[in-house]
Amino acid sequence: NINETIDHRSFAEQGRPEQPTIHEGYAAHLAEKNGFISERCELNRQIRSDNKLLNELRKQVDKLTKTISESIPAIAETIETIRERLILIQYQLLHNESQSHSLSHTIDSATPLLNEYNGVKKLIKQKTAEKIELSQQKKNTGFFNPIRHIQLNQQLTTLTEEIEELKNQKSTLLFQLGCEKESGIKTVAANLQKMNDTVEKLSERQEILKQQKIDQTMKFHEWKSKVSPEQELELLDERI
């Protein structure tokens, strides 16, 4: 009926710094009972004394460590470390914002041009198909229906002019998009998609950095509050 917890592991495995005692045994206890000094029992007494001293030293070290951690130099060093993090975070925020702004400007400029290019290309295809259809009708009509023949000629002329105008418009759009050939449009579209993905990632990163800035600012003020008003000049000197 003894309420004790037994751990089979060694002190080293448990992470305990104390030195373990040794097994004394019945013979050693009997010798001690009869007034003799047992080497085993004596060794254990020395071990217990050493462990007691070790525990007292550990308490003193913990106390000194706490005092040092709360000293002006330690606080100043911690504050400056936090300040360095804040500067780095602010730099990253500005850099991300600049990147995002630059990419968004490119996207906003290129996307309407790309949409217009695709629309013009689609129109050229439609009008070219319409021209082929009219040319076939003209061929089938011949000179048996002169009025219809003239109408078809006029329509074909108009369509030809419209197609040429659209082709010129398409060439201008290609130039504005920085493409020498039509095959470059696929690259432009792929790059715009990558830019959009990057802007989205930058936006997510921006939110993380903003939260980090808030957290570090709170830590900065928390550590500064550890110093009394009388110690503020001493802290400032130490930080400088």
C-alpha positions as CSV (number, residue, x, y, z in Angstrom):
1,N,0.0,0.0,0.0
2,I,2.8,2.4,-0.7
3,N,1.9,5.1,-3.3
4,E,5.2,5.3,-5.2
5,T,6.0,5.4,-8.9
6,I,8.9,3.2,-10.1
7,D,10.9,4.1,-13.2
8,H,13.1,1.3,-14.5
9,R,15.3,3.7,-16.5
10,S,18.7,5.0,-15.4
11,F,19.1,8.6,-14.2
12,A,21.0,9.3,-17.5
13,E,18.1,8.0,-19.6
14,Q,15.7,10.1,-17.5
15,G,17.9,13.2,-18.1
16,R,18.6,13.6,-14.3
17,P,22.0,15.0,-13.3
18,E,22.1,13.3,-9.9
19,Q,24.5,10.4,-9.3
20,P,22.6,7.2,-8.5
21,T,23.2,5.3,-5.3
22,I,24.4,1.7,-5.4
23,H,22.7,-1.4,-4.0
24,E,23.6,-1.9,-0.3
25,G,22.3,-5.3,0.5
26,Y,21.4,-7.2,3.7
27,A,25.1,-7.7,4.8
28,A,25.9,-4.0,4.7
29,H,22.8,-3.1,6.7
30,L,23.6,-5.8,9.3
31,A,27.1,-4.5,9.7
32,E,25.8,-0.9,10.1
33,K,23.3,-2.2,12.7
34,N,26.1,-3.8,14.7
35,G,28.1,-0.6,14.8
36,F,30.4,-1.2,11.9
37,I,30.8,1.2,8.9
38,S,29.9,-0.4,5.6
39,E,31.7,0.9,2.5
40,R,28.6,0.6,0.4
41,C,26.5,2.5,2.9
42,E,29.3,5.1,3.4
43,L,29.5,5.5,-0.4
44,N,25.7,6.1,-0.6
45,R,25.9,8.7,2.1
46,Q,28.5,10.5,0.2
47,I,26.5,10.3,-3.0
48,R,23.4,11.7,-1.2
49,S,25.4,14.5,0.2
50,D,26.9,15.3,-3.3
51,N,23.4,15.2,-4.9
52,K,22.1,17.6,-2.2
53,L,24.9,20.0,-2.9
54,L,24.3,19.6,-6.7
55,N,20.6,20.5,-6.3
56,E,21.5,23.6,-4.2
57,L,24.1,24.7,-6.9
58,R,21.5,24.2,-9.6
59,K,19.0,26.4,-7.8
60,Q,21.7,29.1,-7.4
61,V,22.6,28.8,-11.1
62,D,18.9,29.1,-12.1
63,K,18.6,32.2,-9.9
64,L,21.7,33.8,-11.4
65,T,20.6,32.9,-14.9
66,K,17.3,34.6,-14.3
67,T,19.0,37.7,-12.9
68,I,21.3,37.9,-15.9
69,S,18.5,37.4,-18.3
70,E,16.7,40.4,-16.7
71,S,19.8,42.6,-16.7
72,I,20.1,45.7,-18.8
73,P,22.6,44.2,-21.3
74,A,20.5,41.1,-21.8
75,I,17.4,43.1,-22.3
76,A,19.2,45.5,-24.7
77,E,20.5,42.6,-26.7
78,T,17.1,41.0,-27.0
79,I,15.5,44.3,-28.0
80,E,18.1,44.8,-30.7
81,T,17.6,41.3,-32.0
82,I,13.9,41.9,-32.2
83,R,14.5,45.2,-33.9
84,E,16.7,43.6,-36.5
85,R,13.9,41.1,-37.2
86,L,11.4,44.0,-37.6
87,I,13.7,45.8,-40.0
88,L,14.0,42.6,-42.1
89,I,10.3,42.0,-42.0
90,Q,9.6,45.7,-43.1
91,Y,12.1,45.3,-45.9
92,Q,10.4,42.1,-47.1
93,L,7.0,43.8,-46.9
94,L,8.2,46.7,-49.1
95,H,10.0,44.4,-51.5
96,N,6.9,42.2,-51.9
97,E,4.7,45.2,-52.3
98,S,7.0,46.6,-55.0
99,Q,7.1,43.2,-56.8
100,S,3.3,42.8,-56.6
101,H,2.7,46.4,-57.9
102,S,5.1,45.8,-60.8
103,L,3.6,42.5,-61.8
104,S,0.0,43.8,-61.4
105,H,0.9,46.8,-63.7
106,T,2.2,44.4,-66.3
107,I,-0.8,42.1,-66.0
108,D,-3.3,45.1,-66.2
109,S,-1.5,46.4,-69.3
110,A,-1.0,43.1,-71.1
111,T,-4.3,41.3,-70.3
112,P,-6.6,43.7,-72.3
113,L,-4.2,43.5,-75.3
114,L,-4.2,39.7,-75.2
115,N,-8.0,39.6,-75.0
116,E,-8.2,42.1,-77.9
117,Y,-5.8,40.0,-79.9
118,N,-7.8,36.8,-79.3
119,G,-10.9,38.7,-80.3
120,V,-9.4,40.1,-83.5
121,K,-8.0,36.6,-84.4
122,K,-11.4,35.1,-84.0
123,L,-13.0,37.8,-86.2
124,I,-10.4,37.2,-88.9
125,K,-11.2,33.5,-88.8
126,Q,-15.0,34.2,-89.1
127,K,-14.7,36.8,-91.9
128,T,-12.2,34.5,-93.8
129,A,-14.8,31.7,-93.6
130,E,-17.5,34.1,-94.7
131,K,-15.3,35.3,-97.7
132,I,-14.7,31.7,-98.8
133,E,-18.5,31.0,-98.6
134,L,-19.2,34.2,-100.7
135,S,-16.5,33.3,-103.2
136,Q,-18.2,29.9,-103.7
137,Q,-21.6,31.6,-104.1
138,K,-20.1,33.9,-106.7
139,K,-18.5,31.0,-108.6
140,N,-21.9,29.2,-108.6
141,T,-23.8,32.3,-109.7
142,G,-21.6,33.1,-112.7
143,F,-23.0,35.8,-115.1
144,F,-26.5,34.3,-115.2
145,N,-27.6,36.6,-112.4
146,P,-25.6,39.9,-112.9
147,I,-27.3,41.8,-110.0
148,R,-26.4,39.0,-107.5
149,H,-22.9,38.8,-109.0
150,I,-22.4,42.5,-108.4
151,Q,-23.7,42.2,-104.8
152,L,-21.4,39.4,-104.1
153,N,-18.4,41.3,-105.5
154,Q,-19.2,44.3,-103.3
155,Q,-19.5,42.1,-100.2
156,L,-16.3,40.3,-101.1
157,T,-14.5,43.7,-101.5
158,T,-15.8,44.9,-98.2
159,L,-14.8,41.7,-96.4
160,T,-11.4,41.8,-97.9
161,E,-10.9,45.4,-96.7
162,E,-12.2,44.4,-93.2
163,I,-9.9,41.4,-93.0
164,E,-6.8,43.4,-94.1
165,E,-7.7,46.0,-91.4
166,L,-8.0,43.3,-88.8
167,K,-4.7,41.8,-89.8
168,N,-3.1,45.2,-89.4
169,Q,-4.7,45.5,-86.0
170,K,-3.4,42.1,-85.1
171,S,0.1,43.0,-86.1
172,T,0.0,46.1,-84.0
173,L,-1.3,44.1,-81.0
174,L,1.5,41.6,-81.5
175,F,4.1,44.4,-81.5
176,Q,2.5,45.9,-78.3
177,L,2.7,42.4,-76.6
178,G,6.4,42.2,-77.6
179,C,5.9,39.3,-80.0
180,E,7.7,39.0,-83.4
181,K,5.5,36.0,-84.4
182,E,2.1,34.6,-83.6
183,S,3.7,31.7,-81.8
184,G,4.9,34.1,-79.2
185,I,1.3,34.6,-77.9
186,K,1.4,31.3,-76.1
187,T,4.4,32.4,-74.2
188,V,2.8,35.7,-73.3
189,A,-0.3,33.9,-72.0
190,A,1.8,31.4,-70.0
191,N,3.8,34.3,-68.5
192,L,0.7,36.2,-67.6
193,Q,-0.6,33.1,-65.8
194,K,2.7,32.7,-63.9
195,M,2.5,36.4,-63.0
196,N,-1.0,36.0,-61.6
197,D,0.1,33.0,-59.6
198,T,3.1,35.0,-58.2
199,V,0.9,37.9,-57.3
200,E,-1.4,35.6,-55.4
201,K,1.5,34.0,-53.5
202,L,3.0,37.4,-52.7
203,S,-0.4,38.5,-51.3
204,E,-0.5,35.4,-49.0
205,R,3.1,36.1,-48.0
206,Q,2.3,39.7,-47.3
207,E,-0.4,38.7,-44.8
208,I,2.1,36.4,-43.0
209,L,4.7,39.1,-42.9
210,K,2.1,41.6,-41.5
211,Q,1.2,39.2,-38.7
212,Q,4.9,38.6,-38.0
213,K,5.4,42.3,-37.8
214,I,2.6,42.6,-35.3
215,D,4.0,39.8,-33.2
216,Q,7.5,41.1,-33.1
217,T,6.3,44.6,-32.3
218,M,4.4,43.3,-29.3
219,K,7.5,41.4,-28.2
220,F,9.6,44.6,-28.6
221,H,7.3,46.6,-26.3
222,E,7.0,43.7,-23.9
223,W,10.8,43.6,-23.4
224,K,11.0,47.4,-23.2
225,S,8.4,47.3,-20.4
226,K,10.8,45.2,-18.3
227,V,12.9,48.3,-17.7
228,S,11.9,50.9,-15.1
229,P,11.8,54.6,-16.2
230,E,15.0,55.2,-14.2
231,Q,16.8,52.6,-16.3
232,E,15.7,53.9,-19.7
233,L,18.8,56.0,-20.3
234,E,21.0,53.1,-19.3
235,L,19.1,50.8,-21.7
236,L,19.4,53.3,-24.5
237,D,23.2,53.6,-24.0
238,E,23.5,49.8,-24.0
239,R,21.4,49.5,-27.2
240,I,23.6,52.1,-28.9
